[in-house]
Amino acid sequence: MKWFKKKEKPSQEEESERQEKQDVTRGLLIFAHPTTVIDVEQILRDEGYEIRVVSPPPSYRTGCDLSVEFPMDAEAAITELLNITNLTPLDVVPITSEGMEPLQFVRKKWYGKYLMVRAANMKITLDTETKIIVNISGGGCPDVPYLATALIGQHINEAPDLTEVGFSLCAYSLNTAREELAREIGA
């Protein structure tokens, strides 16, 4: 029964060779504070970089549950820009293996006619027939009740931009979820 045979672990040389052959096209910018990530996201998007805010792998968490995924071919230009703006990352990490993949920051789940979008710990639920926001949940920031009041009962196209209403990580996450919800339903 050779299909039960234990697979041998590759030697260090073989593993190193495999890593060299693997194309590294994306990297992570690691920061200490979520507000820094929010600022960096705005600067890099304004400069036209194709980036994503993601949750870093557990081994790279610094207390900030956010990092920026970026194209590695732009590493030098991005790090220079961030140094000039005093937003220097704690670390720049190439995504080289499956264990290094960032975690999904935004997730979607359908409940019949309702669509719930989660960004970090914040969740927003929409009645997809009426396009009315029916529920907000999650988070731990003191402004969550205020944010919920600003959104519940609003049509998705009339919901406020929460980055102008609140300044917490919860406001940022909820706004990200709101934007993804609008994209998903084509609003």
PECORGI-V626059 format. One record per residue. PSI is psi in radians with two decimals (none if undefined). OMEGA is omega as a letter, one per 20 degrees, with the letter a starting at -180 (999 if undefined). D_LAST is the distance of its C-alpha to the last C-alpha in whole Angstrom. Layout:
psi: (PSI;PSI)
omega: (OMEGA;OMEGA)
d_last: (D_LAST;D_LAST)
This chain:
psi: (1.38;-0.18;-0.14;-0.06;2.33;2.30;2.32;2.46;2.37;2.62;2.90;-0.66;-0.76;-0.71;-0.73;-0.74;-0.75;-0.73;-0.69;-0.64;-0.48;2.26;2.18;1.94;-0.31;2.68;3.01;2.38;2.13;2.29;2.84;-0.44;2.44;-0.56;-0.57;-0.73;-0.73;-0.76;-0.77;-0.75;-0.81;-0.79;-0.82;-0.64;-0.73;-0.55;-0.06;0.20;2.50;1.73;2.92;2.45;2.23;2.98;2.24;2.77;2.65;-0.60;-0.21;0.33;2.39;0.25;-0.34;2.15;0.28;2.58;3.00;2.15;2.32;2.83;2.23;-0.49;-0.21;0.20;-0.86;-0.81;-0.72;-0.81;-0.62;-0.79;-0.76;-0.60;-0.72;-0.65;0.15;0.61;0.79;2.25;2.71;-0.62;2.65;2.08;2.14;2.48;1.77;-0.21;3.00;-0.61;-0.30;-0.12;2.35;2.74;2.67;2.23;-0.57;2.30;2.62;2.55;2.30;2.40;1.42;-2.11;-0.03;2.43;2.18;2.29;2.30;2.30;2.06;-2.14;0.09;2.40;2.46;2.35;2.37;2.41;1.93;-0.28;-0.78;-0.27;0.52;2.37;2.15;-0.30;2.55;2.35;2.89;-3.01;3.06;0.20;2.62;-0.31;0.05;-0.79;-0.69;-0.76;-0.74;-0.76;-0.64;-0.38;-0.73;2.28;-0.11;2.52;2.47;-0.58;-0.26;-0.02;2.43;2.73;1.96;-0.26;-0.24;-0.19;-0.72;2.84;0.29;2.98;-0.62;-0.73;-0.76;-0.83;-0.78;-0.67;-0.69;-0.75;-0.71;-0.77;-0.72;-0.68;-0.81;-0.72;-0.76;-0.68;0.00;0.56;none)
omega: (a;r;r;a;a;r;a;r;r;r;a;r;r;r;r;r;r;r;a;a;a;r;r;a;a;r;r;r;a;a;a;a;r;a;r;r;r;r;a;r;a;a;a;r;r;r;r;r;r;a;r;r;a;r;a;r;a;a;a;r;a;a;r;a;a;r;a;r;a;r;a;a;r;a;a;a;a;a;r;r;a;r;r;a;a;r;a;r;r;a;r;a;r;r;a;a;a;r;a;a;r;r;r;r;a;r;a;r;r;r;a;a;a;r;r;r;a;r;a;a;a;a;r;a;a;r;a;r;a;a;r;r;a;a;r;r;r;r;r;a;a;a;a;r;r;r;r;r;a;a;a;a;a;r;a;r;a;a;a;r;a;r;r;a;a;a;a;r;r;r;r;a;a;r;r;r;r;r;r;r;r;r;a;a;r;r;999)
d_last: (57;55;52;53;54;52;51;52;50;50;53;52;52;50;47;48;48;45;43;44;43;39;37;35;32;30;31;31;31;33;33;34;32;28;28;29;27;24;26;27;23;23;26;25;22;23;26;24;25;23;23;21;22;24;26;30;32;34;37;35;34;36;34;31;29;27;28;26;26;27;29;33;34;32;34;37;35;32;35;37;34;34;37;37;35;37;34;36;35;37;37;36;36;35;33;36;36;34;35;34;30;28;26;23;21;18;18;16;18;17;19;19;16;15;13;15;14;18;18;22;23;20;18;15;14;12;13;10;12;12;9;11;13;16;18;19;22;24;25;28;28;29;26;24;25;24;20;20;21;18;16;17;16;13;10;7;6;10;11;14;14;17;19;20;21;23;25;25;24;23;20;20;19;17;15;15;13;11;9;10;8;5;6;8;6;4;0)
